[in-house]
Amino acid sequence: MLDVEAMLHRVQGWPGPVQLSLATRILESLEASAARPAAPLKNLLGLLTRSAPAPSDEECDNILAEERLRKYR
């Protein structure tokens, strides 16, 4: 992690456009190395959809209270 901090300190002295160019190149390299199919993401998003409305704050508080009681019994 020290190397990252040293690099960040060094780069902060560079002109803004040069910093932006470096950031863009880093992101592009991450994109290229992380080329994965989009299907798993679609599957995960499907898990987040609900047929019922989201619980209210009060309902969430009740759920948490019930889980805490169950945990510490």
Phi, psi and omega in degrees: 000331178299323179299321180294316179297318179295319179295316179299316179298319180293318184288332182299338178277351181282156175298150182308313181298327179289319177299317180296319178298317178297314180300318179298315180296322177296314179297320178297321179293325177292319178300315182295320182281341183254026180292102181236156178294149183279348183302314180301323178296319178298322179295318179295319179297326177296328178292334183277345181283146182232145176276338179255159178293157179296148179293152178285171178300319180296317178296321177297318178299318179295318178299314179297318180297317179297318180294323178294318177298318180294322183293320187262012177281000000 
